């Protein structure tokens, strides 16, 4: 274990850099002679290849392969977990002895003995660090072999295995992925070193707020290792995947250092503020768009074009903003703020100019300022891994809050006055308020945003370290393997037998067409689902003012309250799904159930023979919206796991594809509202709901056909 720990520690801790080749060979030979407590990655990889060969000739069926491979994984994990528990027990025993010495020192404290005791605690910390690295390496190996199995057999075995093992009351997998029990050891070492540190008479401990910083390199290294190994809560995971911020599966330690150098809190806050303001800008006009259209001499249903103009422009702006973010983050955000300021000003001035054209052009300008691709890219590239999940959750939360605040703000802006020749009323105030908001944001952005550095010098490293760390960072060497196996991995990095060179297989997509070709059938189905739910939600929100005015004579304030209440359901629903429902059911089960509920909500929204009532509209709308929100989160969670790694980088990434699918759905939905309006407002509801129902049924059928291939 000591020799293997040194090997692991050399890869993970910078202080161990500089070992010469002779010592590395010695450590490797000793490690080979010792009992192997880590996952036997080489054996499992060979077994996967044997399964593939046997299935090709027909000597094995899939059911037997899954059962045999599951049993093999269980045995490998059990071997590793029992060793981890044994090492935890030894560490706990040493800490108990040190605790007795610590208690004795409280009666007769001596400086020399205190120093020796601190060094003893540090020695335990060093061994704990080795154990943490051991756990991390085995977790990496497990993830890689599961991914290789899925890729080879085109079967989503990972989700089945993790779900059935992780949620079991006797789970051994929790020891690997959640490092159960190690947290107590970390706490004991940190607390005792904290007490032994000179605090100038302070009686505070690490548990007393505010937490006092402990300046000890061993504790810092342990905390860094725990951060790398730790997984965020299910809720944060759910929200982050809801944002579909693509990232590499296994970030390198050097990448973490680069992230820390590029990270700037105020810049992240400005990025989230841009997300919030844009969502407010999108939905603030929804309650009044029909009235504004009629005041300019158009039909109420022209609100579909007015609302949808922003989405039309966003189809194109998403591409150039995504490409622009390859070179800068500050300039795209400045451009976005200026264009949005101009667009909102044009939207507000259209009333006094009596021009529907200026109104629509103003919304087009607002769409051209959509920097959501930059917002996602900034979090993916410039936020450290340890807080990236929280930042991703912040992105979704800012979007949800903006969606709720937009209609609510429109309901408040119910006034009418003039300044010189400019009219300020319920129709124009949303434009004026957002223009001022973007101007203030632009000033704040110019003063506080820090452009992250692009090129960072890498520290020199020995040839042996470069080779081995490089292999680990690329995910090709999760455990100790032989040079023969390493060569085998280099030739076939994904384990699927393809002849594509590693460099070519990792290149990002260079166009929308090439990105589309990387999509598997199951991913295409999920993009169809995303299209469907965005279409259904846009129909519900955009025509809400026209429908409620026609059937119920609702005022603008009432419509605003209804839409704001819908927006406020986003975060509570995500909390319930992320913290509870996702632990009880598989994602694909939640996906299919949510699709069915969206379909039920659409069916209940139709106006049949009986009179259309407020409870029917509100309840059906709530069912449709909440189910669509659940569906969006689960769908994007699946997308973030099954999309090709080549779609995690470059301009044409997975986030852009999902954004384009959702934006095109919104454009078609808004166009449908306007076209259906020519048939009369009495027929508007049923005509716009019919395409939603048909697309929803198609997505349910497609999901059933690809159900077994989903995670």
N, C-alpha and C positions, 0 to 999 in steps of 0.2 A: 504493500500500500504506500509506503514511504517513497519508493522509487517511482511508482505510478503517479503519486501526488506531485512529485517534482516535475515529471513530464507534463502534467496538466498545468501546473503552476507556471512553468516556463512559457506556455502558450498564452496564458491569460493575464499575467502580471508583469508589468514593465520592469520592475526591479530585478527580474531574473533574466534580463537580456544579456547576451555576450558569452553564453556557454560555447565552448569549442566543440568541433566535431567528435573528438575522441570521447568526451564526456557524454555526449548525446548517445553515441553508440553503446557506451557502457550502460547508461540508464535503460536504453531500449532492450538490451540483452537481459538485464536483471528483471525488467518488467515481464519479458516473455517467460522467464523461468518461474516467476511467482504465480500463484493461483489467479486466474482472470475473473475478477468480480464485475467487470464492466460488460455491457451488452456486446455479444459477439456479432458485430456488424458484418464481418466478412462471411461468416457462416450463414446468416440470414439472407444476405444478398445472393449467395450461391443457391440457397434453397428456393428463392424466388425465381431464379433462372431455371431451376429444375422443374418447378411447377409449370412454367411456361412451356417448356419442352414436352412435358407429359400431357398437357392439355392439347397441344398441337397434334400429337399422335393419337389422342383419344384414350390414354390409359388412366387419366384422372378427370373427374368432373369438378365443377366449381364448388359445389357444396363441401366435398371432401377437402379441397385445397383451403377453403376458408376455415374449416374446423381445425385442420392440421397446423396452419400458420398461426391461428389464434392460440392454440396450445403451446406452440413454440415461443411466441411472444410472452405468454403468461410465465413460462419457465424462466426465460431470460430476465424478465422484470423481477420475478420473485428472488432470483439469485442476487440481483443488484440491490434490491430493497432490503433483504436480510443483512447484507454487508453494511448498508447505510445505517440500519438500526444498531448493528453491533458497534460501529464507530461512534454513533451518537451516545450509546451507553458508556463507552470508554471516556468520551469527552465529559459526560455528566459526572462520572466517577471522579475524574481529575478536578472538576469544578467543585465537587463536594469537599474534597480534601483541602482545596485552596480556601474554601469558605471557612473551614475550621481554623486554618492558619490566620485568616483575616479577622475572625472573631477574637482570637488570642492576641492579636496585635492591638486591638482596641483598648485592652487593659494596660499593656506595656508597649506603646508605640516606639519603634526605633527606625530611624531613617534608612539604615542599610537593609533592614528586613522588609520595609515597605517597598524599597526599590527592587529587591529580589522577588517579592510577591507580584509586583507589577510586571516584571519580566516573565514570571511564570504564567500569568494570565495572557500575556502577549504570545507566549509559546502555544498555549491552547488555541488562541485566535489564529495563529498560523496554520495549525492542523485543521481547524474548522474551515479555513479558507480553501485548503486542499480538498476537503470533503465537499464543499460547495461547488468547486470546479469539477469534481468527479460527478456530482449530480447533474450539473449543467451539460457536461459532455454526453452523458447517457441520455438526457432529454433530447439533445440534438440528434443523437443517433437514432432514437426511437422515431422522432418526427421524420427524419430522412428515409428510413426504411418503410414507414407507412406511406409516404409520398411515392416512393419507388414502386411499391406494390400497387397502389391506385393507378399509377401511370401505365404500368405493364399490363394490367388486366382490365383497364377501363372500368373499374368498379370502385365505388366510394366506400372502401372498407374502413378508412380512418374514422369516419363519423360513428359507424356502428361500434367499432372497438372502443373508442374513447368514451362514448356515451354509456355503454354497458359496464365498463370497468370503473370509470371515474365516479359514477353515481351509486355504485354498490356500497353497502355499509362496511364491507371488508376490503375496500379498495386498496390495492397496493400501488396503483397508478398515481394516487394522490401524493405518495412519498416522492415520486419523481417530478411531477409537474407542480405540486404545491409545497414541496419541501416541508411536510408536516413534522413538527417537533424541532426542526433546526432553529426556528424563530426563538424558542425558549433559550437555546444555547447562546444565540446571538445576544439576546437581552441580558443574560447573566454576565457575559463577558463585558459588554458595554457598561452595565450598571456598576460592576465592581471596579473597573478601570476608572470610571467617573468618580467613585467614592475615594479611590486612592490618589486621584489627582489633586494637586494643591488648589483649593478653592478659597483661600484666604478667609477661612472661618465660616463659609456659607454652608448651610444645612440643607440646601435644595438638592434633589436627586433628578435623574433624567426623566422621571415621571411627573415632576412638578412643572406646570406651565408658568412662564414660557420655558421651553426646553433649552437647557444650557448646552452650548456646543462643546463637544469633546474633541480636543486636538490630539488625536493619536493616529498614526499612519495605519496601524493594524485594523482599528475600528473603521477607518475610512475605506480600506480595501475590502473589508467584510461587507460594509454597506453597499459598496459598488457592485460586489458579486451578487448580493441579495437583490439589488435593483435589476440586474440583468436576468436573474432567474425568476423573479416574481412575475406573476400575471395579475393584471388589474381585475377589478370585480366584474362580474357578468354584465352589470349595468353599463359600465364604462366601455367594455368590449362591444356591447350591443350598439351603443351610440356611435362609437368610433367606426364600426363597420357600416352603420347607417350613413356615415359621411362618405364611404367608399374612398378613403384616402389610401391609395395603393402604396405598398412598401415591400422591400425585400424580406424574405422569410427569415434570414439569418444575418443581421447587421454585424459588421466587424467591429472589434474593439477600437480600431483606429477611426471608424466612422463615428463612434460615440464621442471621441475627442474632438473630431471636426464639428459635430453638431453643437457641442458645448461652446466652441469658439464662434459659431455662426449665430447662436441663439441670443435674442434680445427681447426681453419681456414686453417692452413698450411697442415694439414692432409687431409682436404676436397680438397684442391687444388691439392695435390699429387694424390688423388683418381681420380679427373677429368683429370689430366695429363696422368694417366695410360689409361683411356678410350680413350683419343685423340691419344696417341701413338699406341695403339693396332689397332685402325681403320686405321691409316696411314699404319701400318705394313700389314694389310689385303689387302689393295688396291694398294700399291706401286708397286707390281709385275705384276699387271694385264696387263699394256701395253706391257711388255717385256717377259711375260711368254712363249709365243709361240716361239719367237726367241731363248730364252734360251733352250727350249726343243729341237729345231732343231739343235742348236750348240752341243748338247750332243748326236745327232744321232737319236732322236725320231721324231715322226710326230708333226706338229704344234698343232694338236688337243689334244695332251697329256697335254697341258696347263690346260685342265679341271681337270686332276688328280693333277697336281701341285698346282693349286689354291684351289681345293677342299680338299686336304690333311689337310689343316688347320681346315676346318670345321669338318672333320671326328674326329680329336682329340678333338675338342671343345665339341662334343657330350658327351664325358666322363669327360673332365675337368670341365664342368659346374656343374656336380654333386658333385665331390669331393671338388671343391672350395666352393660350397654352403654349404656343410657340415663343411668344415674347418672354414668358417666364423662364425659358432656358437661358436667357441672358441677363435679366433684371427682374426685380420685384417692385422696386420703388417707382420706376417710370410707368409701368402698367397701371399701378394704383393711382398715380397722379393723373394719367390720361383718363382713367375711369371716372374719377371725381369731377374733372372738367366737363366731360361729355354728359354726365348725369346732371350736373348743374345747368348746362345749356338745355338739355332735354326737358327738365322740369320747368324751366323758365318758359320755354316754348309752349308747354302744356298749359301753363297758367295764362299766358298771353292770348291763347287761341280764343278765349271767350270774348275779349274786347275787340279782337280782329275778326270775329264771326267767321272763323275759318276752320272747317273740319280737317282740312289738309294739314294745317299747322298743328292741330291736336294730334293727329296720327304721326306726323313727323317727330313731334316731341317724344312720343312713346318709343318710336324707332331709335331715337338718339339714346334714350334710357337703356334700351336693350343692347345697344352698341357699347355701353359702359359696364356690362356684366363681367365682373372680374372674379367670378366664383372659381374658375379654373386656376387663377393665381392664388386664391385663398387656400384651395386644397393643396396646391403644389408647395406653397410656403410651409405649411404644416408638415408635409411629407419630407421636405428637404432640409429645413432649417430649425426644426424643433427637436431637442434631444430625445432619444428613444425612451428614457425613463418617464417623460411627461407627455409623450406624443399621444398616448391614449386619452389623457385628460384634455389635451388641446383639440383632438378630434371630436370628443364629446362636447367641448365648448363650441365647436363649429356647428354641430347639429342643434345645440341648445340656442345659440344665437339665431339660427334660421327659424326655429320654432317660435322664439319670442318675437322676432320680427313679423312673422306671419300673423301672430295674434295682435300685435300692437298696431299694424297697419289699419285694419278695419276699425279698431277701437279709436284710433286717432281721427279717422274720418268721421266717426260719430260725434266726436267732441267739436269738430270744426264746423259747427252749424251757426254761422253768423253771416251778415251781409252789410258791407260798407264799401265806400270808395275813397281812394286817395288820388287826387288829381283825376287822371283818366283811367286809372287801374281799378278794376273791380275785384273785391275780395269777398267771395261767398263760398258755399259748401262745395261748389264745383272747382273753383280755382285755388282755394286755400291748400289742398293737398300738394299742388304743384309748387306754390310759393314756400310752404313749410319745408318741403324736401330740398328745394333749391338752396335755402338758407342752411339746412343741415349739411348738405354736401360742400357748401362753401366753408363752413366751420371745420368740417372734417379735413378738407384740403389744407387749411392752415395748420391744423394739428399734425397732419401727415408730413408736411414740409418741415416742420420744426423737430418732430420726434422720431421719425422713422430712420432706421439705420440699415443701409443696404448690406446684406451679408456678403462676406468675401467669397469669391469663387475658386481661387487657386490657393491651396495651402501646401506649404512645403512638408513633405513627409520626412521624419527623422531617419537617418541611416540605420540599417539593420544588417546583421550578419547574414551570410548567404543561407545558412541552415535555417535561421529564423524566418527569413523571407519565404523560403519554399514551404515550410511547415505551416506558418501562420497564414500564408496565402491560400493554401489548400483548405485550411479550416474555415477561413472567411468565405470562400466560395461554396462552402457546404459539401466539398468533395472528400473531406477527411474528418468526419465527426468523431471517430475513435482511432485508437492505434491500429494501423493497418500496414501491410507489407508494401514494398515498392511495386510488386507485381499487381496488387490490387489497385494501387494508386494509378498505375498506367492504364488499367482497365477502366477506371472511373473517368480518366481524362478522355479516353476514346469514346466513351458512352456516358456522358454526365448525367443523363436522366434515366438510364437503365432501360430504355425502350427499344434498344437495338437500332436506332436510327443512325445514319451515316453522316448526319450534319455535324460540322465542326463545332466545338464548344463556343468559339468566338461568335460564329454565325447564329447559334441557337440562343445566345444571350443578347443579341442586338435588338434594340427597340423597334417597333413598327415605324415605317417611314411615311405611311399614308393611311387614310381611312380604309381603303381597300385592303391593304396588307394587314391592318389591324383586324378587319372583319374576317379575313382568312384564318386568323389565329383562334377564332371562336369555335368551341365545340358545340354540338347540337344542344346540350343541356344549358350552356351559357346563352345561346340564342333564344331558347325558351324563356330564360330568366329576363332577358332584355325585352322580350315580348310582354312578359308580366309587368315589367316596369313601365312600358309604354301604356299598357291597359290601365294601370292604377293612376298614372298621371292624367290620362285622358278622362277617366271617370271623375277624379277630383277637380279637374279644371271645369268640366261641365257643371258640376255641383256649385262651385264657387262663383264662376263667371256669370252664370245666368240667375244666381240667387236673387239679385235685386229685381230683375224683370219678372221672375216667377212669383215672388212674394208680393210684389206690387199688384200683379194681375189677379192673383187668387185671394190674397188676404189684405190688400191695401196697406202693407207695412210702410212705415216711414224709413228714411235713411238711417236714423238712429237705431231703430229696431233691427234692421238688416245688419248694421255694424256690430251690434251686441251678439247677434246670432253667429256671425263669422268669427268674431273674437273668441267666443266660447268654443267654437270648433278648433281654433288654433291653440287654445289653452289645454286641449286634451292631449296634445302631442307628447309632452314630457311625462305626464302621469302614465300614459299608455306604455311608453317605452320603459318606464321603471318596472311596471308590472310584468311586461314581457321579458325584459332583460334579467330581472332578479328572480322571477318565479316560473313563469310558463316555459321559458327556454330550458329550465332545469328538469322539467317533467316530461317534455316531448322533444322529439327530433325536429330540427329546423324544417325539414321537408314536410313533416306532418302539420306544423304550424302554417307553412306556406300554402298547402292545399286547403286547409280549413279556412284560412283568411280569404282565399280566392272565392270559396263558396259563400262566405259571409258577405263579401262585396257584391256577389251576384244576387244574393237575397236582398241586400239593401237597394240595389237597382230595381229589382222587381217590385219591391214595396213602394218605390217612388213613382211608379206609373199611375196616371190618372185614368181609372177605368170608369165603370158605370156610376158608382156612388160619388157623392160630392167630395171634392178634395178638401181635406181639413189640415189645420195647423199641426195637430199631433202626428198625423201621417207623414207630413213633410219633414218635420223636425226629427222624428224617430228614425225614419228611413235614411235621412241625410246623415244622422249621427252614426247609424250602423255602417253606412257606406264609408264615411270618412275615417272612423276609428279603425275599421277593418283594413282600409287602404293604408293607413299609417303602420299598422302591425305588419301588413304584407310588404311594405316598402323596406322596413327595417330588416326583416328576415331575408327578403330577396337580395338586398345589397350585402348582407352578411354572407350569403352563399356566393355571390359574385366575387367578393373579395378573396374567397378561399379557392375558387376553381378557375379563375382567370389565369391565363398564361403569365409567367413571370416577365415575359417580354413586354407585357402591357402595364407593368409597374413603373416604366421609365419612358422618357421621351415625350414628344408633343402629343402623339396619338395614343394616349394611355387609357386604362380602364375607366378612370373617372370621366374623361372626355366622352367616351362612348356612351356611358350611362346618362351623362348630361344631355348629349345630343338626342338620345332616344326619348328622354323625358320632355325635352324642349319641343321636339317635333310633334309629340303627342299633344302638348298644350296648344301649339299652332293649329293643328287640325281640329281640335275641340272648339277653339274660339271661332274658327272659320265655319264650323258646323252650326254654331249658335246664330251667326249672322245669316247664313243661307237659309236656315230653318225659319228665321224671322219673316221671310218673304211669304211664308204660308200662313202667317198669322200667329199672334201670341197664344191663341187658344190651343194650337197644335204644337207649340214650341217644346213643351216639356216631354211629351211622348216621342217626338221625332229625334230629339237630342239624346234621349235615354236609350233608344233602340240600338245605335252603334255601340254604345257602352256595353249593353247586354251581350251583343254578338261577339265583341272582342273578348269579353270576360269568359264566355263559354268556350271560345277557341283556346284561350290560355289555360283553362282548366283541363281541357282535353289534351293539350300539349304537355301539361305537367304530369298527367296520368301516364302518358307514353314514356316520359323520361324520368319517372319517379325513382326507379331503382338506380339511376346514374347520378342522382342528386346526393349531396352530403346529408 
